[in-house]
C-alpha cells in the first residue's frame, strides 16, 4: 500500500495528471469556504459519483472544471472507476467501502493542500 506522498510523486510522472492545477479562482474558493467544507464536498462527490458499484456514466461523471475537488480528482486519477482501477487497482463493479472512500478523500485533500501552498 502506497502513502499519499508516494501516490502524488507517481502522479507527477504522468504528463496528463501533472498538467492539472488549481487556478486562482479555485484557490479563492478554497480560501473562502475553508478546507473543512472542501473536505465535506469531496466526501459527498466521492460517495455519490465514485463509490457506487455501477455508475451509468462512468468515465464522464467528473467535470474537468467547476470545483477544486473535480480538478483534484483528475490530477489524482480518482475521477472514474477506470482510472481508479488503472492507477490503484481498485476493481470495477464493487461498491467502495468507507475506508476506500476516506483514502481517496485524503489523497484529494493532500493534493489541494499542496496546490494551496504553491507546490
ABEGO torsion letter per residue (X at the ends): XBBAAAAAAAAAABAAAAABBBBAAAAAAAAAAEAAAAAAAAAAAAAAAAABABBAABGAABBABGBAAAAAAAAAGAABAAAAAAAAGBBBGBBBBAAAAAAAAAAAAAAAAAAAAGX
